[in-house]
Amino acid sequence: MEKNKRITIINNIDQLPTLAEQIEQIADEWELDPMLAMNMNLVIEEAITNVIFYAFNDQENHQIDIDFNLNDSILKLVITDDGTPFDPTQKGDPDTTLSVEDRQIGGLGIFLIRKIMNEVKYKRKNNKNILTLTKSI
């Protein structure tokens, strides 16, 4: 049986605790494994934080939608925003063999998302960034 939920927030970092609570509610409602729920929360927080900090060139409120879909054993998370075009799938992995001091700042969130999820896809449609994260469970 397919399950769907949508959470909508605005581009404000203060929204993250409420978002985390809502994700936990979905995980409980859908009876997801606690480790999966934790990873889902981590992945969404990383992606949303990037959107909030880097996607917008103004001080206006912008809507960010997070769609959750569970179909059989596939969990799909789709994050949509109207920010500046940015394809995180084109970003190379950071060199994790370097010391913390020698590494470039940034990129670890995307790296982490790629490690946790089975598939990370990006497209730009109707002036919106659409990031689709898929996990087999």
MDAnalysis code that builds the backbone (N, CA, C; Angstrom):
import MDAnalysis as mda
import numpy as np

u = mda.Universe.empty(411, n_residues=137, atom_resindex=np.repeat(np.arange(137), 3), trajectory=True)
u.add_TopologyAttr("name", ["N", "CA", "C"] * 137)
u.add_TopologyAttr("resid", np.arange(1, 138))
u.add_TopologyAttr("resname", ["MET", "GLU", "LYS", "ASN", "LYS", "ARG", "ILE", "THR", "ILE", "ILE", "ASN", "ASN", "ILE", "ASP", "GLN", "LEU", "PRO", "THR", "LEU", "ALA", "GLU", "GLN", "ILE", "GLU", "GLN", "ILE", "ALA", "ASP", "GLU", "TRP", "GLU", "LEU", "ASP", "PRO", "MET", "LEU", "ALA", "MET", "ASN", "MET", "ASN", "LEU", "VAL", "ILE", "GLU", "GLU", "ALA", "ILE", "THR", "ASN", "VAL", "ILE", "PHE", "TYR", "ALA", "PHE", "ASN", "ASP", "GLN", "GLU", "ASN", "HIS", "GLN", "ILE", "ASP", "ILE", "ASP", "PHE", "ASN", "LEU", "ASN", "ASP", "SER", "ILE", "LEU", "LYS", "LEU", "VAL", "ILE", "THR", "ASP", "ASP", "GLY", "THR", "PRO", "PHE", "ASP", "PRO", "THR", "GLN", "LYS", "GLY", "ASP", "PRO", "ASP", "THR", "THR", "LEU", "SER", "VAL", "GLU", "ASP", "ARG", "GLN", "ILE", "GLY", "GLY", "LEU", "GLY", "ILE", "PHE", "LEU", "ILE", "ARG", "LYS", "ILE", "MET", "ASN", "GLU", "VAL", "LYS", "TYR", "LYS", "ARG", "LYS", "ASN", "ASN", "LYS", "ASN", "ILE", "LEU", "THR", "LEU", "THR", "LYS", "SER", "ILE"])
u.atoms.positions = np.array([
    [0.837, -1.190, 0.000],
    [0.000, 0.000, 0.000],
    [0.882, 1.253, 0.000],
    [0.576, 2.177, -0.863],
    [1.360, 3.403, -0.985],
    [0.930, 4.421, 0.066],
    [1.931, 5.084, 0.642],
    [1.668, 6.127, 1.641],
    [2.342, 7.409, 1.178],
    [1.660, 8.540, 1.382],
    [2.186, 9.847, 0.982],
    [1.938, 10.877, 2.065],
    [2.899, 11.766, 2.228],
    [2.762, 12.911, 3.143],
    [3.520, 14.071, 2.546],
    [3.120, 15.280, 2.888],
    [3.856, 16.479, 2.484],
    [4.021, 17.374, 3.708],
    [5.229, 17.885, 3.853],
    [5.522, 18.904, 4.860],
    [5.985, 20.131, 4.084],
    [5.440, 21.283, 4.442],
    [5.854, 22.535, 3.820],
    [6.388, 23.459, 4.906],
    [7.576, 24.002, 4.642],
    [8.180, 24.956, 5.573],
    [8.592, 26.188, 4.772],
    [9.036, 27.223, 5.481],
    [9.634, 28.362, 4.798],
    [11.143, 28.320, 5.037],
    [11.871, 29.111, 4.289],
    [13.333, 29.104, 4.332],
    [13.868, 29.836, 5.567],
    [13.598, 29.249, 6.717],
    [14.056, 29.818, 7.978],
    [14.611, 28.674, 8.823],
    [15.840, 28.834, 9.288],
    [16.515, 27.774, 10.040],
    [15.740, 27.397, 11.309],
    [14.933, 28.334, 11.826],
    [14.125, 28.057, 13.020],
    [13.051, 26.993, 12.763],
    [12.814, 26.664, 11.504],
    [11.813, 25.661, 11.147],
    [12.337, 24.229, 11.350],
    [13.654, 24.052, 11.479],
    [14.231, 22.706, 11.528],
    [13.751, 21.846, 12.708],
    [13.659, 22.366, 13.934],
    [13.162, 21.510, 15.024],
    [11.732, 21.003, 14.780],
    [10.863, 21.869, 14.277],
    [9.487, 21.468, 13.983],
    [9.475, 20.438, 12.856],
    [10.312, 20.658, 11.854],
    [10.422, 19.705, 10.753],
    [10.860, 18.338, 11.271],
    [11.841, 18.321, 12.161],
    [12.323, 17.056, 12.735],
    [11.200, 16.328, 13.474],
    [10.392, 17.071, 14.212],
    [9.251, 16.462, 14.921],
    [8.257, 15.863, 13.933],
    [7.978, 16.590, 12.862],
    [7.026, 16.096, 11.862],
    [7.552, 14.841, 11.171],
    [8.855, 14.792, 10.913],
    [9.459, 13.608, 10.296],
    [9.336, 12.420, 11.249],
    [9.573, 12.654, 12.531],
    [9.424, 11.578, 13.531],
    [7.990, 11.062, 13.571],
    [7.021, 11.969, 13.457],
    [5.612, 11.557, 13.436],
    [5.316, 10.665, 12.238],
    [5.838, 11.038, 11.075],
    [5.639, 10.214, 9.882],
    [6.279, 8.844, 10.082],
    [7.494, 8.834, 10.602],
    [8.205, 7.569, 10.834],
    [7.426, 6.666, 11.788],
    [6.870, 7.258, 12.847],
    [6.061, 6.473, 13.799],
    [4.791, 5.955, 13.140],
    [4.108, 6.851, 12.434],
    [2.851, 6.501, 11.772],
    [3.058, 5.379, 10.744],
    [4.165, 5.440, 10.011],
    [4.454, 4.444, 8.985],
    [5.222, 3.244, 9.536],
    [5.497, 3.265, 10.860],
    [6.203, 2.184, 11.549],
    [7.557, 1.883, 10.909],
    [8.305, 2.950, 10.642],
    [9.636, 2.799, 10.059],
    [10.642, 2.427, 11.141],
    [11.642, 1.699, 10.748],
    [12.726, 1.321, 11.645],
    [13.345, 2.603, 12.233],
    [13.639, 2.621, 13.544],
    [14.192, 3.834, 14.171],
    [15.490, 4.336, 13.505],
    [16.341, 3.409, 13.057],
    [17.582, 3.803, 12.391],
    [17.269, 4.487, 11.051],
    [16.301, 3.965, 10.329],
    [15.884, 4.579, 9.070],
    [15.308, 5.969, 9.336],
    [14.496, 6.088, 10.371],
    [13.898, 7.380, 10.733],
    [14.996, 8.396, 11.056],
    [16.013, 7.974, 11.783],
    [17.114, 8.861, 12.139],
    [17.869, 9.303, 10.875],
    [18.135, 8.346, 9.987],
    [18.835, 8.671, 8.738],
    [18.002, 9.591, 7.848],
    [16.689, 9.345, 7.805],
    [15.790, 10.175, 7.012],
    [15.836, 11.617, 7.534],
    [15.784, 11.758, 8.834],
    [15.835, 13.076, 9.459],
    [17.163, 13.766, 9.146],
    [18.256, 13.036, 9.239],
    [19.586, 13.582, 8.981],
    [19.716, 14.052, 7.530],
    [19.287, 13.225, 6.604],
    [19.368, 13.543, 5.180],
    [18.538, 14.785, 4.851],
    [17.320, 14.835, 5.367],
    [16.452, 15.982, 5.091],
    [17.022, 17.244, 5.718],
    [17.510, 17.139, 6.945],
    [18.094, 18.317, 7.598],
    [19.286, 18.854, 6.798],
    [20.144, 17.956, 6.316],
    [21.299, 18.389, 5.512],
    [20.843, 19.103, 4.236],
    [19.902, 18.492, 3.530],
    [19.429, 19.069, 2.263],
    [18.716, 20.398, 2.490],
    [17.849, 20.447, 3.493],
    [17.078, 21.665, 3.766],
    [17.984, 22.794, 4.245],
    [18.973, 22.465, 5.057],
    [19.922, 23.478, 5.528],
    [20.642, 24.121, 4.337],
    [21.051, 23.294, 3.374],
    [21.689, 23.837, 2.162],
    [20.743, 24.771, 1.422],
    [19.490, 24.376, 1.294],
    [18.510, 25.217, 0.601],
    [18.346, 26.544, 1.341],
    [18.159, 26.474, 2.653],
    [17.923, 27.693, 3.444],
    [19.115, 28.654, 3.343],
    [20.340, 28.120, 3.451],
    [21.518, 28.993, 3.476],
    [21.984, 29.470, 2.103],
    [21.751, 28.667, 1.049],
    [22.389, 28.980, -0.228],
    [21.461, 29.220, -1.416],
    [20.181, 28.885, -1.314],
    [19.330, 28.905, -2.509],
    [18.715, 30.263, -2.834],
    [18.678, 31.161, -1.870],
    [17.909, 32.389, -2.080],
    [18.784, 33.635, -1.992],
    [18.566, 34.557, -2.930],
    [19.349, 35.791, -2.994],
    [18.616, 36.983, -2.389],
    [17.528, 36.718, -1.693],
    [16.756, 37.810, -1.097],
    [16.399, 37.448, 0.343],
    [15.724, 38.347, 1.010],
    [15.322, 38.119, 2.405],
    [13.858, 37.715, 2.515],
    [13.246, 37.394, 1.386],
    [11.826, 37.019, 1.356],
    [11.630, 35.601, 1.889],
    [10.387, 35.309, 2.264],
    [10.035, 33.943, 2.622],
    [9.815, 33.142, 1.346],
    [10.365, 31.954, 1.332],
    [10.188, 31.037, 0.214],
    [9.691, 29.703, 0.765],
    [8.809, 29.070, 0.015],
    [8.234, 27.791, 0.420],
    [9.162, 26.655, -0.012],
    [9.353, 25.709, 0.894],
    [10.102, 24.491, 0.599],
    [9.172, 23.327, 0.915],
    [8.935, 22.479, -0.081],
    [8.074, 21.309, 0.103],
    [8.925, 20.063, 0.230],
    [8.545, 19.195, 1.169],
    [9.179, 17.898, 1.311],
    [8.071, 16.860, 1.196],
    [8.136, 16.081, 0.126],
    [7.156, 15.017, -0.090],
    [7.764, 13.689, 0.297],
    [6.985, 12.925, 1.036],
    [7.395, 11.601, 1.494],
    [6.500, 10.580, 0.801],
    [7.107, 9.548, 0.243],
    [6.345, 8.501, -0.414],
    [6.947, 7.161, -0.028],
    [6.095, 6.272, 0.440],
    [6.525, 4.917, 0.766],
    [5.681, 3.971, -0.064],
    [6.347, 3.211, -0.924],
    [5.664, 2.278, -1.797],
    [6.408, 0.959, -1.732],
    [5.766, -0.054, -1.166],
    [6.415, -1.340, -0.907],
    [7.653, -1.099, -0.054],
    [8.826, -1.365, -0.594],
    [10.043, -1.196, 0.209],
    [10.902, -0.049, -0.315],
    [10.272, 0.923, -0.977],
    [10.998, 2.083, -1.497],
    [10.484, 3.351, -0.814],
    [11.397, 4.039, -0.153],
    [11.085, 5.323, 0.460],
    [11.651, 6.410, -0.450],
    [10.786, 7.335, -0.847],
    [11.216, 8.425, -1.722],
    [10.935, 9.750, -1.030],
    [11.944, 10.618, -1.001],
    [11.833, 11.951, -0.435],
    [12.082, 12.934, -1.572],
    [11.164, 13.875, -1.764],
    [11.317, 14.856, -2.833],
    [11.269, 16.250, -2.209],
    [12.357, 16.985, -2.377],
    [12.477, 18.334, -1.823],
    [12.408, 19.318, -2.994],
    [11.455, 20.248, -2.902],
    [11.231, 21.210, -3.981],
    [11.327, 22.631, -3.437],
    [12.099, 23.471, -4.139],
    [12.219, 24.875, -3.742],
    [12.342, 25.734, -4.995],
    [12.104, 27.030, -4.835],
    [12.182, 27.956, -5.968],
    [13.455, 28.802, -5.912],
    [14.496, 28.228, -5.351],
    [15.762, 28.949, -5.219],
    [16.597, 28.921, -6.484],
    [17.820, 29.454, -6.347],
    [18.792, 29.474, -7.428],
    [19.048, 28.039, -7.896],
    [19.155, 27.813, -9.202],
    [19.443, 26.451, -9.675],
    [20.733, 25.909, -9.063],
    [20.652, 24.706, -8.516],
    [21.833, 24.041, -7.967],
    [21.626, 22.543, -8.021],
    [22.533, 21.872, -8.712],
    [22.464, 20.420, -8.850],
    [23.521, 19.784, -7.956],
    [23.138, 19.287, -6.787],
    [24.123, 18.697, -5.880],
    [24.738, 17.406, -6.426],
    [24.089, 16.791, -7.411],
    [24.646, 15.553, -7.971],
    [25.893, 15.839, -8.805],
    [26.110, 17.097, -9.184],
    [27.288, 17.470, -9.965],
    [28.492, 17.810, -9.088],
    [28.262, 17.846, -7.787],
    [29.335, 18.188, -6.853],
    [30.160, 16.932, -6.568],
    [31.477, 17.047, -6.690],
    [32.354, 15.914, -6.399],
    [32.406, 15.627, -4.907],
    [32.766, 14.403, -4.570],
    [32.910, 14.046, -3.161],
    [34.127, 14.740, -2.569],
    [34.032, 15.145, -1.288],
    [35.203, 15.749, -0.645],
    [36.286, 14.683, -0.430],
    [37.517, 15.122, -0.348],
    [38.625, 14.195, -0.090],
    [38.684, 13.934, 1.411],
    [38.072, 12.831, 1.824],
    [38.000, 12.521, 3.257],
    [39.314, 11.954, 3.793],
    [40.316, 11.783, 2.904],
    [41.623, 11.330, 3.376],
    [42.441, 12.497, 3.923],
    [42.048, 13.725, 3.567],
    [42.753, 14.910, 4.071],
    [42.380, 15.172, 5.530],
    [43.247, 15.860, 6.239],
    [42.912, 16.250, 7.608],
    [41.804, 17.297, 7.558],
    [41.114, 17.473, 8.657],
    [40.012, 18.437, 8.725],
    [40.501, 19.832, 8.335],
    [41.701, 20.192, 8.764],
    [42.244, 21.519, 8.474],
    [42.498, 21.712, 6.979],
    [42.854, 20.639, 6.267],
    [43.220, 20.738, 4.849],
    [42.038, 20.600, 3.894],
    [40.903, 20.178, 4.403],
    [39.733, 19.992, 3.536],
    [39.073, 21.312, 3.205],
    [38.437, 21.348, 2.023],
    [37.633, 22.513, 1.654],
    [36.393, 22.537, 2.544],
    [35.901, 23.734, 2.821],
    [34.675, 23.869, 3.604],
    [33.499, 23.469, 2.721],
    [32.575, 22.742, 3.306],
    [31.357, 22.370, 2.581],
    [31.492, 21.051, 1.851],
    [30.351, 20.567, 1.375],
    [30.327, 19.338, 0.594],
    [30.092, 18.072, 1.386],
    [30.282, 18.123, 2.708],
    [30.099, 16.905, 3.506],
    [28.627, 16.506, 3.607],
    [27.722, 17.493, 3.632],
    [26.293, 17.176, 3.711],
    [25.827, 16.384, 2.505],
    [26.232, 16.833, 1.324],
    [25.859, 16.139, 0.090],
    [26.500, 14.753, 0.060],
    [27.753, 14.680, 0.478],
    [28.475, 13.405, 0.569],
    [27.713, 12.441, 1.479],
    [27.289, 12.930, 2.632],
    [26.538, 12.134, 3.596],
    [25.213, 11.642, 3.000],
    [24.509, 12.541, 2.315],
    [23.241, 12.168, 1.685],
    [23.469, 11.028, 0.688],
    [24.519, 11.144, -0.113],
    [24.829, 10.091, -1.106],
    [25.145, 8.764, -0.433],
    [25.816, 8.810, 0.708],
    [26.188, 7.582, 1.419],
    [24.966, 6.890, 2.028],
    [24.015, 7.679, 2.520],
    [22.843, 7.112, 3.194],
    [21.791, 6.635, 2.195],
    [21.557, 7.416, 1.165],
    [20.491, 7.098, 0.212],
    [21.023, 6.207, -0.909],
    [20.115, 5.441, -1.521],
    [20.502, 4.594, -2.649],
    [20.597, 5.390, -3.948],
    [19.767, 6.427, -4.047],
    [19.743, 7.198, -5.292],
    [19.477, 8.667, -4.970],
    [20.231, 9.546, -5.634],
    [20.053, 10.992, -5.486],
    [19.933, 11.560, -6.896],
    [18.783, 12.180, -7.190],
    [18.549, 12.750, -8.518],
    [18.127, 14.208, -8.384],
    [18.510, 14.980, -9.375],
    [18.150, 16.399, -9.396],
    [17.562, 16.739, -10.754],
    [16.552, 17.605, -10.742],
    [16.092, 18.210, -11.992],
    [15.579, 19.605, -11.690],
    [15.577, 20.414, -12.716],
    [15.052, 21.780, -12.628],
    [13.821, 21.806, -13.522],
    [12.679, 22.151, -12.937],
    [11.432, 22.161, -13.700],
    [10.561, 23.308, -13.208],
    [9.999, 24.078, -14.130],
    [9.134, 25.217, -13.787],
    [9.805, 26.166, -12.795],
    [11.093, 26.462, -13.027],
    [11.871, 27.352, -12.153],
    [11.985, 26.843, -10.723],
    [11.964, 25.528, -10.566],
    [12.109, 24.934, -9.231],
    [13.199, 23.874, -9.242],
    [13.927, 23.810, -8.119],
    [14.867, 22.718, -7.874],
    [14.071, 21.551, -7.326],
    [14.290, 20.375, -7.875],
    [13.603, 19.177, -7.392],
    [14.670, 18.123, -7.111],
    [14.876, 17.846, -5.830],
    [15.857, 16.862, -5.394],
    [15.099, 15.627, -4.935],
    [15.372, 14.500, -5.580],
    [14.682, 13.252, -5.260],
    [15.685, 12.281, -4.646],
    [15.378, 11.846, -3.427],
    [16.230, 10.938, -2.668],
    [15.475, 9.634, -2.464],
    [16.094, 8.522, -2.850],
    [15.426, 7.236, -2.774],
    [16.226, 6.277, -1.907],
    [15.503, 5.507, -1.091],
    [16.129, 4.527, -0.201],
    [15.340, 3.232, -0.240],
    [16.023, 2.130, -0.499],
    [15.390, 0.813, -0.388],
    [15.392, 0.411, 1.076],
    [14.243, -0.058, 1.548],
    [14.173, -0.443, 2.969],
    [13.681, -1.880, 3.119],
])
